[in-house]
Amino acid sequence: MPIVFKALRPAAPPSAPAYDAAVNAARDPAFYRGGAVPDTMDGRFAMLATVVALVVLRLEADGDEGRAPSVALTEAFITDMDVQMREQGFDATLSKQVRSLVGSLASRVDRWRTLLATSGDWDEAVRASVYRNDMVADAALAATTEKLRQLVQSLAALPLDRVVAGTWAGIGAGIGAGVGA
């Protein structure tokens, strides 16, 4: 391809190592076993979107410094959802489907932002964000709620550069190997 045409192509979105860490955290088998998150495409999406929303809020907590990494994380999420939808054969309705998934992420960010700002009801937020208001056993809800609380607390304790670099993967009891991992 001639150089002039390469210059007209949009630049690749910035990579977001924090997104890889979010994917790994959302894949923790403990969420699906003890937390009874459905191990389905919808259940895995709900878990991923919830973790990404919490990481977005952590990045935003650093104000201007966290803005660009937050955008990069969101772009990585959108790119991944686009790829996943194409692999599932949604080409004909792709833009509508991806917009819907991005809207789901945005509503989770708003829900969690409100909860964290007001010290609201964690169980209610987890039920809506992860279980989509479906009935879930109290023990499973409590397990997922506790893991997400630990994630939020652990992310809050880390400096921005660690969050951006994705070196927080595995933090929180039951989510992995610990903060020093």
Rosetta blueprint (number, residue, H / E / L):
1 M L
2 P L
3 I H
4 V H
5 F H
6 K H
7 A H
8 L H
9 R L
10 P L
11 A L
12 A L
13 P L
14 P L
15 S L
16 A L
17 P H
18 A H
19 Y H
20 D H
21 A H
22 A H
23 V H
24 N H
25 A H
26 A H
27 R L
28 D L
29 P H
30 A H
31 F H
32 Y H
33 R L
34 G L
35 G L
36 A L
37 V L
38 P L
39 D L
40 T L
41 M H
42 D H
43 G H
44 R H
45 F H
46 A H
47 M H
48 L H
49 A H
50 T H
51 V H
52 V H
53 A H
54 L H
55 V H
56 V H
57 L H
58 R H
59 L H
60 E H
61 A L
62 D L
63 G L
64 D H
65 E H
66 G H
67 R H
68 A H
69 P H
70 S H
71 V H
72 A H
73 L H
74 T H
75 E H
76 A H
77 F H
78 I H
79 T H
80 D H
81 M H
82 D H
83 V H
84 Q H
85 M H
86 R H
87 E H
88 Q L
89 G L
90 F L
91 D H
92 A H
93 T H
94 L H
95 S H
96 K H
97 Q H
98 V H
99 R H
100 S H
101 L H
102 V H
103 G H
104 S H
105 L H
106 A H
107 S H
108 R H
109 V H
110 D H
111 R H
112 W H
113 R H
114 T H
115 L H
116 L H
117 A H
118 T H
119 S L
120 G L
121 D L
122 W H
123 D H
124 E H
125 A H
126 V H
127 R H
128 A H
129 S H
130 V L
131 Y L
132 R L
133 N L
134 D L
135 M L
136 V L
137 A L
138 D H
139 A H
140 A H
141 L H
142 A H
143 A H
144 T H
145 T H
146 E H
147 K H
148 L H
149 R H
150 Q H
151 L H
152 V H
153 Q H
154 S H
155 L H
156 A H
157 A H
158 L L
159 P L
160 L H
161 D H
162 R H
163 V H
164 V H
165 A H
166 G L
167 T L
168 W L
169 A L
170 G L
171 I L
172 G L
173 A L
174 G L
175 I L
176 G L
177 A L
178 G L
179 V L
180 G L
181 A L
